[in-house]
Amino acid sequence: MKYLAILLLAMLSITSFTSCNKDKVSKVPSPDGYYEDEWDTPLAAARDYDRNIFVQFYADWCAHCATFKKDVLNDAEVESYMKDTFVPVLMDEEKSVGSDLLARHGLSGHPLSVIFDKDGNKIVSHKGKMTKTEFLEWIKPYE
């Protein structure tokens, strides 16, 4: 009986670890054309191409952030639109570059979608989940 309890506990631990691990944002492939955890390079690109910057802030452990990255940002239509229209960035809000940028603009939360102008000024932000349709409706006015 003791061994059965230990076996069940071990199986539960492995299952919990596996399910948590699959929901990590870092486990989801990044969409093509996105800068990751950088600010100076995308800012320079925005000035060069005269485009706004889209930043998707996330926490690696956030399941909603992983789902948004997988289902919306990795959608072929969204991926193409973002590369052609914005300077897209994925930013881990728990790393220094991401946390500094959030603090500088008084932002918090995740998932957090933010549009900055080519000079790095915040234009608009949206906190929370969005479907593909909701995301495209939200972002198009800021092309």
VMD Tcl script that draws the C-alpha trace (Angstrom):
set ca {
  {0.00 0.00 0.00}
  {2.87 2.35 0.88}
  {4.49 1.73 -2.50}
  {1.23 2.37 -4.31}
  {0.88 5.75 -2.58}
  {4.46 6.67 -3.51}
  {3.87 5.59 -7.12}
  {0.66 7.63 -7.37}
  {2.40 10.68 -5.88}
  {5.28 10.33 -8.35}
  {2.88 10.03 -11.30}
  {0.94 13.10 -10.13}
  {4.16 15.10 -9.83}
  {5.32 14.12 -13.32}
  {1.91 14.91 -14.80}
  {1.81 18.31 -13.09}
  {5.32 19.18 -14.25}
  {4.56 18.11 -17.82}
  {1.33 20.07 -18.07}
  {2.92 23.22 -16.60}
  {5.88 22.89 -18.91}
  {3.74 22.67 -22.07}
  {1.99 25.95 -21.23}
  {5.24 27.94 -21.18}
  {5.45 30.71 -23.75}
  {9.06 29.72 -24.50}
  {7.84 26.28 -25.63}
  {5.70 27.84 -28.38}
  {7.66 28.65 -31.57}
  {8.02 32.37 -32.22}
  {6.33 33.86 -35.27}
  {8.64 34.75 -38.14}
  {10.01 38.29 -38.12}
  {9.64 39.07 -34.41}
  {12.40 40.57 -32.31}
  {12.69 38.94 -28.90}
  {13.57 40.66 -25.64}
  {15.17 43.59 -27.47}
  {14.21 47.24 -27.55}
  {17.01 49.28 -29.17}
  {17.11 47.25 -32.40}
  {13.33 47.27 -33.02}
  {13.24 50.98 -32.16}
  {15.91 51.68 -34.80}
  {14.02 49.49 -37.32}
  {10.78 51.38 -36.64}
  {12.52 54.67 -37.40}
  {14.16 53.23 -40.53}
  {10.88 51.80 -41.88}
  {8.62 54.54 -40.46}
  {6.44 51.98 -38.68}
  {4.82 51.59 -35.30}
  {6.14 48.93 -32.94}
  {3.92 46.13 -31.64}
  {5.11 44.58 -28.38}
  {3.54 41.48 -26.90}
  {4.50 41.35 -23.22}
  {4.21 37.96 -21.53}
  {5.26 35.95 -18.52}
  {6.76 32.62 -19.54}
  {4.54 30.71 -17.11}
  {1.31 32.43 -18.31}
  {-0.94 29.87 -20.05}
  {-3.08 32.63 -21.65}
  {0.10 34.20 -23.06}
  {1.20 30.86 -24.54}
  {-2.22 30.32 -26.10}
  {-2.24 33.83 -27.59}
  {1.22 33.31 -29.08}
  {0.26 29.91 -30.49}
  {-3.26 30.61 -31.76}
  {-3.09 34.28 -32.76}
  {0.47 35.48 -33.34}
  {1.46 32.23 -35.11}
  {-1.60 32.30 -37.36}
  {-0.32 32.63 -40.97}
  {-2.51 35.65 -41.78}
  {-1.57 37.49 -38.57}
  {2.11 36.61 -38.93}
  {2.24 38.00 -42.48}
  {0.26 41.12 -41.56}
  {2.49 41.88 -38.58}
  {5.74 41.51 -40.57}
  {4.42 43.75 -43.35}
  {2.86 46.45 -41.17}
  {4.61 46.75 -37.79}
  {7.94 46.12 -36.15}
  {6.81 43.16 -34.01}
  {8.43 42.29 -30.68}
  {7.94 39.56 -28.08}
  {9.00 40.75 -24.64}
  {9.31 38.66 -21.47}
  {8.09 41.04 -18.78}
  {10.15 39.25 -16.15}
  {13.48 39.96 -17.85}
  {15.27 43.26 -17.39}
  {14.47 44.77 -20.81}
  {10.78 43.91 -20.52}
  {10.37 44.94 -16.89}
  {12.22 48.22 -17.51}
  {9.99 49.05 -20.48}
  {6.84 48.24 -18.50}
  {7.97 50.39 -15.57}
  {8.96 53.29 -17.83}
  {5.44 53.41 -19.28}
  {3.50 52.49 -16.13}
  {2.22 49.23 -17.63}
  {1.51 45.87 -16.02}
  {-0.28 42.60 -16.61}
  {-0.25 39.82 -19.14}
  {-0.93 39.05 -21.79}
  {-0.35 42.68 -22.64}
  {-0.34 44.01 -26.21}
  {1.12 47.49 -26.69}
  {1.59 49.74 -29.71}
  {4.46 52.24 -29.58}
  {5.26 54.87 -32.20}
  {8.62 54.90 -33.98}
  {10.05 57.10 -31.21}
  {9.08 54.66 -28.46}
  {6.06 56.54 -27.13}
  {3.13 54.38 -26.03}
  {0.08 54.83 -28.24}
  {-2.32 52.22 -26.84}
  {-2.37 49.00 -24.85}
  {-4.71 46.05 -24.37}
  {-4.54 43.73 -21.37}
  {-6.00 40.25 -21.65}
  {-6.80 37.56 -24.17}
  {-7.99 38.26 -27.70}
  {-9.09 35.98 -30.49}
  {-7.55 36.41 -33.93}
  {-10.53 38.48 -35.08}
  {-10.49 40.65 -31.96}
  {-6.75 41.18 -32.29}
  {-6.93 42.25 -35.94}
  {-9.83 44.61 -35.20}
  {-7.89 46.09 -32.29}
  {-4.59 46.60 -34.09}
  {-5.60 47.75 -37.61}
  {-6.35 51.38 -36.65}
  {-2.70 51.76 -35.57}
  {-1.01 50.76 -38.84}
}
mol new
graphics top color blue
foreach p $ca { graphics top sphere $p radius 0.5 }
foreach p [lrange $ca 0 end-1] q [lrange $ca 1 end] { graphics top cylinder $p $q radius 0.2 }
display resetview
